[in-house]
């Protein structure tokens, strides 16, 4: 089980609970009871608490994952974790996954690994490798995972939330630092993707990190917009 994936379901249940309270009842086939939603929420929270601050804790080494940048979304926008766990997730991401061009999803992530376009034909690059991930993982040179651009804005938002509570200038400095990293990830004016676009990630091509073909990625764009708003107005979030 992956904590970040369970978090998506828990966040959805939280929203459904709000709707049920606001609208009194919703019918989809049969009535949805608030007590049923509360039970599922509790089971989801217990499952996440048993895993965090890791992403996966299966005994199989191939499935165990201590650090994963997808956990950042449990901090924002899902707001599912305590300040202590949020701080631990961000610390793990910065210590183990941050790169010069972005943030790795996790160590050993072979998606858009080095020279991806030379190793896989265009129709293979977005194939679902879930059932045979080891086949793609063999393509990954050690330490040359893609560095994603949608994570630095969320790290910036994490420190914005901390600064709003603490007033600590160090939190504000780190907020702006990760916002600046996000802005540096925009494509340059001469880019073949167009100027100042938000890529999905940077990957290593012939020894140089360049934006991958998924550019612009609206998810990156949306996260950056939120981080910019949080920098301008600390009460925005």
N, C-alpha and C positions, 0 to 999 in steps of 0.2 A: 504494500500500500504506500502511496505517496502523499505526504502531508499537504502539498500544494494542491493536488487534485481533490482531496477530501475537502479542502478549504473552499473550493468553488461551490461544491454542493451545500456546505454549511452557510456560505454567504447567500446563496439562493433561498435556502430555507428561512434565513433571517428576514429577507425581504418579503417572502410569502407570509411570514408571521405578521409583519407590519400591515400587509394588505388585508389579512383576515381580521385583524383588530379594527382597522379603519372601515372596512366594508361589512363587518359582522359575519358574512358568510360568502363563500364562493362555491359554485357548483361546476364540476367538470366530471361528468359521468355520475358521480355520487358526491355527496357533501364532503368537504375536507374539514376535518375536525382540528381545532387548535391544539388539542391534547396530542393528536398524532404528530403534528409538526414539532411540538415541544419534545416529544420522545425521540424523534429523529435528530433534532438539534443536539440533544444531550449525548446521543450515541456518537454523532459526528465530532463533537467537542472532545469527548473522551478519547476517540481514535487519534485526533490531532495531538492532544496532550501527551499521548503515549509515545509519539514519534519525535516531536520537536525537542531540540532545535534542528534535528536532522530532517532530511527529506524522506529517506527510506531506511528501515532498520531490519530488513529481512536478513536471515542468517546466511543466505546465499551471497557470497562476496560479489557476484556479478550484479546483484540487485541492491546491495547496500550502498547508500549515498549519504555521506555526512553533510555535504555542502551543496546547495543548489540555489541559484539566483531566483528561481521561480517562487521561492518562499517569501521573497520581498512583497509579493502581492497579498500575503496574509496581513502585512502591516498596512498597506494602502493599495487598492481602495477597500479591501475587505474589512480591515480593522478588527481582526479576530484574535490578536495576541496581546499579551501584557507588555508593558514597557521593557521589562527585563528580557523577555524572549525576543522582542523586536531588536533590542540592542545586540543580543547575541547573534541573531540572524545577520544583521548588517555587519557586525564585526567579522563573522565568518566569510561573508561575501568579499569584503575589502581585503582580508588577509589571504584568502585562498583562491579567489576567482577574478579579482580586478586585474586588468591588463592595461597597456599603454593606449589602446584604441577603443576599449569598451570593457564589458564584463562578460566573462565566460558563463554559459549556462551552468555547466558543471565540468569538472575535470574528466576527460575521456569522452566528451561530446564530439561525435564524428560528423554531425550535421554542418555542412559548409566548412569542412576541415581543409587543410592546406591543399591547394591545386585541385579543388573539388570539381571544377569544370573540365579539367583534363581527365579526371578519374571516372566521372560519371556523365553519361549522355544527358541531354536536356530533359528527356522524358523519364529519367531515373532519379533526378535530383530531389523531387518531392514525393517519391514513392514512400508508402508507409512501411518502414522497416521494423515495426514493433515486434513482430514474431521472429525476426532473424536479425536483430541489431548487430550481432557479432560480425555479420558479413560486411556491414558498412564500417564498423569499428576498426577493421583491419586496415582501412585506408588512412587512418589518423596517425601522422607522425607525432611522437611524444611532445606535448607542450604547445601544439599548434592548432588548438581549438579555435573556432570562430569567436570573436568578441562582440557581444550584442550591444545595441544602442538603446534599447528600451528600458534598461535597468538603472543607469545613472540618474535619470529623472526621479525614479522612485526612491533611491537613496537620498537624493536632495530633499524630497518631500519628507522622508523620515526625520531628517535633521531639522526641517522646518517645524514639524510637529513638536520635536523636542524643544526647539528654541521658543516656541509659543508658551510652553509650560515653564521652562527654566529661565529664560532671559539671558542664558549663558552665551557670551560672544563667540565661544568656541563652536557651539552648535550652529550659530549663524555663519561662521566662517566655513564650516564643513558643508552646510547647505549650499552656499554659493560656489564652493569648490566643485561639487558634483554637478551643479548646473552648468558651470563653465566647461567641464568635461563633456557634457551633453552637447553644448553648442559647438565645441571643437569637432564633434562627430558628424556635423553637417557636411554634405559633399562640397568640395571647393568649386569655384566658378568655372573651372575648366573641365569638370567631371562630365563623362559621357552620359551620366544619369540626369544631368541638369544641375544647376547651381543651387546650393543650400537646401538640398533634399535630406530627409530623415531616413537613413538606411535601416534595414533589419539588423545587419551586423557588418563587421569588417572581417575578411578572411585573407589568409596568406596565399598570394598568387605569385609564383616565381620569385619567392623571397621577399615580397612586399605586401603589406596589408592594404587592401582596397575594399570599397563597399561591395557587398554581394549583389546579385541581380534583383533581389527583392527590395526595390528602392523607387519611390518612397514606400515605407511601411506606415500605414495610418496609426497603428498601435504606438509606434515610437513617437509619431507626431503628436498624438493625443497626450501621451505622458509628458512630453516636453512642454506642451502648452500648459498643463497643470503645474509643472515645476516653475515655469515662468510666472504664472499667476501667484503662486505661493511666495515667490521672492518679492513680488511687488506688494502683496498684501498678506501679512502673516495670519490674518483671521479668515482668509479665503477658504481654507480646508475645513 
